[in-house]
Amino acid sequence: MNHLAIIGAGNVGTAIAFTALNRGIARHLSLFDINRPRAIGEMLDLRDGLQFVRPATIEAGDQISVCADADVVVITAGAKQQPGETRLDLAGRNAGLLRSMLPGLTRVAPKAVLLIVTNPVDVLTQVAIDLTGRVDGTVLGSGTVLDSSRLRHLIALRFGIAERHIHAHVVGEHGDSETVLWSSANIGGAPLTADWTDGRGPIDEAGRAWLLHQVRNAAYEIIAGKGATSWAIALAAAQILDALDQTTQSSVLPVSGPIDPDLGLGDVCISLPRLVDANGAGPILPLIATDEELAAIRGSVAAVKATLDKIR
Ligand code: NAD
């Protein structure tokens, strides 16, 4: 990638910048924040480490022109959850921010893929699509990529098997109504619901409910402890950025984007496993889900839509 722009140089934006530099994701990185001293400070700090990463240049500022001609823009600017506040509570404030920012951004970086990270991410992805008119997958949200990683980690701990062998997706809203596609979750092809002769599985209903509760509430616990979440979302964003840089191979990631009307689930952005590559968020994979899982996904669509109806 030639130019990765990050809007918002707070906890999340800076963690993404650091991770992107470490992984050599872009040749040029720009940071835009209305808090100029913060943006400049982060830029100078990151520049001091350039000896240790793949060659890159870094600019920062409080003028949107710093994002000019970006290939991908990651949007992390905005208010964050306060302790006890849900992601949907943030919607009105952060939608206003998108409305004021997007016209200038699309003027200076008209071809950039927009990756929305600011919460509530599904609502804001839909708002960004409405504002830009781009329904082609080049506006997408980080969705439940992070939540799925949280789930895989917990399953990895329970089974004593490395995360990379665990295939399980958290889907729906990145938030309190999200759910897990248990019916397709597996470890090396073995369903989590199967009897494991060594007693590790199956994960029974109570176990599944506990795991979902832990995943849904992970952010609240982290925010109560350190005031924000940053590192895991940065790694999740880097994974999406890697996928967005691939022209020959697609990745499967539960990013947030418009859902196919043929699925009959609704018409707002939520996360389902879909293909991601240099064209952005592509087709949704064939959905293997029980009636209960489909009902939970519809619940997520309703939650996102209810918030959108309040702020549109
Ligand atoms: P933060 O307060 O540390 O940083 C936000 C930054 O945005 C600040 O530096 C602020 O100056 C800047 N900003 C505000 N308005 C701006 C504007 N109009 N233009 C440019 N910059 C502006 O917050 P954070 O902890 O970095 O969180 C950022 C967002 O990311 C929050 O909405 C948070 O909920 C979200 N988040 C999402 C996920 C996810 O999985 N999608 C995970 C973690 C955090």
Boltz pocket constraint, residues with backbone or C-beta under 6 A from the ligand:
constraints:
  - pocket:
      binder: B
      contacts: [[A, 7], [A, 8], [A, 9], [A, 10], [A, 11], [A, 12], [A, 13], [A, 32], [A, 33], [A, 34], [A, 35], [A, 38], [A, 76], [A, 77], [A, 78], [A, 79], [A, 80], [A, 81], [A, 90], [A, 94], [A, 97], [A, 101], [A, 116], [A, 117], [A, 118], [A, 119], [A, 120], [A, 121], [A, 142], [A, 143], [A, 146], [A, 174], [A, 227], [A, 228], [A, 229], [A, 230], [A, 233]]
      max_distance: 6.0
